Amino acid sequence: MSEEVKTQNTIPLWLAVPITIFVALPFGLWFGRWNLTLWCSFIVWAEYFALGANPSALKLILPSYAYGALFTGAAMFTVTVLGPVMPSLVTPGDLTIALSLGVWVGFMVYSMKWSKTVADGSLALFNGISMLLALYLSGSFPKTGIALAEPWMATLWTILSGFFGAFLGWFNITILFPRKVK
């Protein structure tokens, strides 16, 4: 009969979370226009916990999140290119946004059948979609001043902010310093 190995945290979670926040804050406060979008990072930090709070979760989060952000960035690039020539329903660009997101997000959901990682990481995939839209539509990324480059800069910033959040999740669990107890 094997004895179950129990662990106890050296630092409690209620203390490790504020420590992790203190580590994160400089990246969102001190770099001016190059600040990471911490609310985006914190979403992915939560994903890390939702997907098991262990390093194997990163194998789902990182590719799935980036996939969602990348193809949503392509949708916003399509909007930038086609928006000026497409008719609108109510406001300029609304039909272009609806059609572009419909096509690109539809493709992403359809393509989940081709990748177990992306299918199992659907939470991260959809967070990649929503975080790219949030950063892009709110302008929460460094601007290039080149209209065709903006969707790609937003995509890069979304992915960097998300990957930083994945690091925060890993860091948060690591600083608990779990130890074996009998």
C-alpha positions, -999 to +999 in steps of 0.1 A: +000+000+000+015+033-010+014+062+013-001+094-001+023+123-003+009+155+012+023+189+006+020+221+026+028+256+013+056+275+030+039+308+020+001+309+021-018+317-011-033+348+005+002+363+008+016+349-025-010+366-046-002+402-033+036+394-038+028+384-074+008+416-079+038+436-066+060+418-091+036+426-119+028+463-112+061+478-125+054+463-159+021+481-161+031+514-145+067+523-152+072+519-189+050+546-203+036+538-237+053+504-234+034+493-203+020+458-205-018+456-202-020+441-167-057+434-168-050+412-199-021+396-180-043+389-150-069+372-172-043+347-183-030+344-147-066+332-138-065+308-168-034+292-153-054+285-121-085+274-140-064+249-161-048+232-131-022+257-117+007+236-129+033+240-156+015+215-179-013+241-182+012+263-201+012+237-230-025+246-235-025+283-226+004+296-246-003+282-281-041+284-278-041+320-265-016+331-292-037+314-318-068+332-308-051+366-306-032+361-339-063+352-360-083+379-343-055+403-352-059+391-388-096+399-386-088+435-374-063+438-402-090+427-427-112+454-412-084+480-417-080+470-453-117+465-463-133+490-440-129+520-463-146+503-492-173+483-475-208+497-469-219+502-433-252+494-415-252+520-388-217+533-382-186+532-405-170+498-403-196+479-384-205+456-413-168+450-420-162+442-383-191+418-382-182+400-414-145+399-406-149+385-371-175+361-383-152+346-409-120+346-389-136+334-356-156+309-375-124+296-390-107+294-356-136+274-341-138+251-371-100+246-369-102+234-333-109+199-347-074+198-362-056+204-329-062+187-296-041+214-279-063+242-293-095+222-285-084+215-250-072+251-246-105+266-258-107+288-227-073+303-236-083+305-273-114+325-266-095+347-241-070+354-269-099+365-290-115+387-264-082+402-251-071+411-287-105+428-292-103+446-258-067+459-264-073+468-301-107+485-296-097+504-265-063+514-280-044+498-251-012+491-270+018+511-283+008+529-314+029+527-346+012+556-365+008+532-395-028+521-399-020+487-414+005+480-386-019+488-357-037+454-357-004+435-357+010+457-329-021+451-309-017+414-316+019+414-304+009+434-273-020+410-265+003+380-268+031+396-247+006+407-220-009+372-220+024+354-219+034+376-190+001+366-173+011+329-178+044+337-161+026+353-132+004+322-127+035+300-127+054+324-104+024+327-080+024+289-075+062+286-074+065+311-046+042+290-024+073+268-019+053+236-013+071+210+008+063+174+015+048+166+049+039+133+065 
